Amino acid sequence: MSHPTSVFITRLRSLQPSPVVGCYTPATIGQLTQSLGRQVFAAGGTLLESGGTGSQAWAELALRGAPVDVERLTLPAAPGPGPGAILAGIGREYGYVLAAMPTEPLDRDESLRLYDVFWSSEPAAFVVLADLFGADLPREVLNRLQNLRALPSTALLSLATDVLDFSARQHAALGVANRSVNERLRNHEDQTRMIVHDMRAPLHTLLISIKALQRQRFDPDSQQELLSVATDSANYLLNLTETVLDSARLETSNWSLKRQPIRLVTLVQGVCEPLELAARPGQPQLRRAIADDLPVVWLDRGLMERVLTNLVTNAIKYTPPSGEIVVSAQIAHAGHALELRVHDSGAGIPPEALDHIFERFYQARADDRRNGTGLGLYFCRLAVEAHGGSIAAQSAVGQGSTFTILLPLTEEG
């Protein structure tokens, strides 16, 4: 006859000597069963298991600790068994019984549930097992149950060492994870404030321009100037919003690249021509050096256009009117990759910033508001890496910067 886990636990708690009692996580129970398996199944044996959440996983771990093959038997489930699980290891000389009853979950995640655990290697515990489940056990297993001895003190000490070591490592790992989470939360708060701050100015500019157009009559030139200011502000806000959302999707790999065959000269032309047409007085010269015979590369066109636009517009910001920006491309790595470069003769990047400029929300010059949110280069890195490529920067203060993108030349796929 089968019985619920609660009945088995009630019988165990009344034993003398008392069983070991603790409140464990599923991971700790797994470590305990694995350590018990190494002690009990040195020469083989039988593992009994009875239903309940996690019992199969713990049984697998118990067998993983055994150096030889172990027979595995499933005890019949009791009518309306409820929660909980029972494991019993019956070796040639030693054995153990273990019962686990779940407490209230801390979260929907099963790994965060706690269990009240009762386990013993004393002969009295095997008597309880035989009394409750004997009718369902093979005669040979019942005979071995009557001759099992308690684990020696040296084995129990080794077992305690294993579990304590595992718990200490878990505690240390949780401490590190907790610090990391707290740091990320603080960073997100700072980043949210930064984004809101950067959105406020263009929003005010946009609203002021619209109100001015509504209330006043302007000559065509003044009207066009106001519309241009409003358009610039709206485009900035749109770009910021898309960059934040797309960076989040790329971070979680929740982006399906829409690859298509692209000629690099067409891609560069599509990015540079609008910037050349919209060039203002005092803007540095933008030059293209792309050969027509470069091989076709499979890219997500929209994504890579935004990457190149970010790099070129950044170069325009920091290059004086007398300077020059050059977009070039060539075959690299013995024909296996395409190298795309954006070089400027601008202010350059401080050495201490070069290792960090592709990090999220990093700003090389915190006091220079032209930097925006610090998301642009971070987005570029994510987008290029999503294509299986890489991006790097070389720079010297006062001598300009060169951003190099390497893209693998692969067929569609």
N, C-alpha and C positions, 0 to 999 in steps of 0.2 A: 504493500500500500504506500502511496506517495503522500507527502505532507508539504504544506507551504513553508517557505523559508523562515517565517516568523516562529513556527513551532520548533524548528530545529534550533534556532537561536535561543529560545526560552530554555530548552533542555541543556544547551551548552553553558548558559550563564549559571546554572545551578551546580555545575561540576566543581569538584575539588581535586587537584588545584584548578583555579579559575583560568579560563582562556585569556589570551591576549586580546585587549579591546582597544580600538582606536577609531578615529574619524579620518578617512583617507580620501584622496582624489582618485579617479580612475587610473591615472598614470602611476600613482604610488601602489595601488593594488596590483597593477600589472608587474611592477618591479618585485613586489613581495612574492607573487606566485612564481615568477621566474627564479628567484633565489631559492624558494622552497623546492622547486623542481630539480634544481642542481643538487640539493642535499638528499632528496628522497629517491630520485630515479637514477641513481648512479649505476645500478645494475638492472634497470628496466622496471616494469610494474604496470599499474593500471591507473588511469585518471578518470574519476567520475565527475560529471557536471550535471547541474539541474537548472534549466531555464534562467530567466531574468536578464535584465539589461547588462550588457558587458560581459556575460559569462563566457561566450565563445571567444572573445578577444583575449580574456584572461587565461582561458584554457590553452590557447595557442602559445601565449607567452610561457605558461608553465611547461609546455612540451619543448619550447625552444631552449629551456635551461637543461634539458635532459641529454646526456651524452649518447644514449642508445634509444631504440624505438620503444615507445610506450603505447599500450593498448588504451583506447579511449572509449568510454561508455557513457551514454546519456541516460540519466535517471528520468523516469516518467514524470510528467508535470502533474501537479495536484489539481483537483477541480478548483477553479477560481484561484490560482496560485498567488495572484498579486505580485508586487514587486519583489526584488531580491534575487540572489543567486547563491548557489552552493557549489563548491569545488572540494574534492577529496583526492589526495594523492596516496596511493597504496603501493609502496615499494617492496623490495625483498626483505628489508629489515626495519625501515622506518616509514612513517606516514604522517599525514596532516589532514585536518579538515578546516575549511574556511567558509564562512557565511558573510554575505554583504547585503545590507539593507539601505536603499537610497534614502537620503534626507530630502528636505525641500530644495528644489534646484535654485541656485543663485542666478541662473540665466537659462535661456532656452538652449544654449550650447551644452551638450551632454558632458563635455570635458570639464565644465565648471561645477558639476554636481558633486556633492560630498556623500560618502557612504559610511555608515556605522559598520565596522568590520569586527568579527569575532573569529579567532583562529587558535588552534591548539594542535600539538603533536603528542599529547598524552593518551595512553591506552583508553582512559575513560571516554574520550571523545569518539573513539572508534566503536565503543559499545553503543553509544547513542546512534551513530550512523547505522550500525547493524540492526538496532531495534526499529528504527524508522523506515529503513529502505531494504532491509534484509530479504524480504520476499521478492524483490526485483533484481537481486544480485546473483551472479553465478556462484555455485558452490565453492569453486576454487578461490574466488575473490573473498568470500566470507571466511574461509579457512585462514587466509593470510591476514585478514583483519584481526583475528583473535591472537595472532602471534607478534603483532607489531610492537616495537618499543618506542619510547619517547626519544626525540633527537638529543644527542649528547650536548653538553654545555658548549663545547668548542664549535659545534655546528650552529647553535643558536647565536653565539657571539659573532660568527661570520655572517649569519643572516642579518643580525642587527646592524652590523657594519655596512652591509650592502644597502639596506633601506635608509640608514642615516645619511650615507654618502649621496644616495640618489635624492633624498629630501633636501639636503644642503645645496646640491647643484640646482634643483628646482627653485629653491628659495633665492639663490643668487641670480638665476636667469630671470625670475619674476621681478627682482629688484632692478636689474638692468632694463628690462622691458618697461617697467613703471617709470623710470627716469626718462627713457626715450619718449614715452607717450606724453609725459608732462612737458618735456621740451618741445615736442611737436605741437602740443596745444598752445603753448606760449607763442611759438612761431606763427601758428595760424592766426592767433589774435593780433599779433603785430602786422601780419600780412594783410589781414582784413582791414585794419585801420589804414594801412598804406594804400590799398586799392581804393577805399572810400575817399581818402584824401586826394588821390590822383584823378578820381572821377568828378570830384566837386568842381574844380576849376573849369574844365571844358563844359560841364553842364551849365554853370553860371554864364559862361561866354555864349553858349548856344541860346539860352533863354534871353539874355540881354539883346542879342542880335535879332531874335524873332520879335521881341517887344518893340525894338527900335523900328523894324520894318513895318510893324502894325500901326504905330502911332505917328510916324513922320513920313513926309514925302521927300525922297532923295532923287538927285540926278542919277542917271543910269550908272555912272562910274561908282558912285558911293553905294548904290544899291548892290552892285555886283561885288563890291569889296565886302559888304556885310554878309552877303550870301556865301562868299568864299570862306569867311571866318566861321560862319555857322557850319558849313560843310566840313571844314577841317576838324572842328570840335566833334561833330557827329561821327566822322570816320575814325577819330581817335578812340571814342567810346566803343564803337563797334569792334574795332581791332582789339581793344583791351578785353572786352567781354568774350570774344571768340578765342583769344589766347588763353584766358583763364579756363574756359570750358574744355578746350581741346587739350590743354596740358593735363588736365585731370583725367581725360579719357585715355591719353597716351600713357600716363603713369600706370593705369590699371590694365593696360593692354586691351582696353575696350574700344578698339579702333580697327576697322577692317579696311586695309589699304585698297584703294581703287586704282590698281596699276594699269598703265597703258603705255604703249611705245611712244617715247618722246625724243625728238631731236633737240639736243641741248641748245643749239643756236636759236631754235624757236622759243624754248622756255625762257632763255635770257632776254630775248627780244621782247617777249610779252611782259616782262618785269621792268626792263629799263626804259622802253619807249614812253610809257605814261609818266615816268619820273623825269625824263628829259623834256617832255612837252610842258610839264608843270613846273619846270625849273624857274626859280625866282632870281632876281638880280643878286649877285654876290654868292651864288651857289657854285661849288667846284665843278669842274668838268667831269662828266661820266663817260668813260670809254669802254667799248667792248672788244675783246680779242678772242673770238670763238671761231674755230675752223669749221667749214661746212661739211667736212668729211668725217667728223667724229661719229662713232657708232651710235645706234639707237639705244636708249636705256629705258628700262621699264620702271616707271615712277607713278606715284599718286600726284598728278599734276597740281591740283589745288594746294596740297600740303607743301610741295617743294617750291611753288611760286611764293608762298608766304614766307618760307625760310629765306629764300633769296631776297625778297623784299625787305625783310627785317635787317639782313646784313647790309644791304645797299643803303637803306635809309639811315641806319646807324652810322655808316661811313660818311654820309652827307652831313650829319649833325656835327661831327668832330673834325671835319676837314675844312681848312680855311679856303676862301674864294680862289686863292692862287694855287691851290692844290689840285690833285687829280685822283679819281677813283677808277680802278681798272677791274673789270670782270673778265676772267680768262678761264680756259679749260684745256685739259690735255689728257692723253692716255697715260696710265700709271700702272705700276706693279706688273710689268711684262704683259700688258694688254688685258689684265683681269679686272681693272678698276678704272673709273673715270674720276679725274681730279678737277674740282671746280673751286676757283679762288676768287675772293673779293679783297683787293688790296687798296689801301688808301694812304695818303701822305699826311695824315692828320696828327692829332695830339699824342696818339699812342696810349698804351695801357700801362699803369705802374706794375713793376715786377711782382709785387706781393698780391696783386689782383688776378694775375694770369691763371693761377691754379683754381680760381673760384668763379670765374665769370660765367660758366655754364651751369652754376648752381641756381636753384630756385630763389627768386627774390634777392639775389646778390647784386649790389651796386658798387662798381669800382670807385665811384666818387659820390659818397653819400650826400655831399653838400651841393651837388649839381642836379637840378631838377630836370634837366634834359634826359637823364637816365630813365625816367618813367618808373615803372614798378620793378624792374629787374627780372621780368618774366620772358622777355623776347629771346634772349640767347638760350635760356632754359628750354623754351619751346623748340628752338632750332635743334638742340641736341636730341630731344625726345623724338622729333620728326625724322631726323637723319638716322638715328639708331633703329627706328621702326622699319626703315628700308634696308637694314643690315649694314649701314655705313657708319662713318665716324666724322667728327668735326673737331678741329683744333685751331688754336690761335697762336700767332707769333707777333710780338710787338716790342717796341722800345719807345720810351717817352721821348716825344719830339720828333720821332722818325716814322710814325705811322704804324699801321697794323695790317696783318694778312690773316684772313680766315680761310681755312682750307677744308673742303668737304670731299671725302672719298666715298664713292658709291660703287658697289660691285656691279660688274657687267654680267648680268645673268639673263637667261631667257624668261619668258612669262611664267609666273608661278608664285 
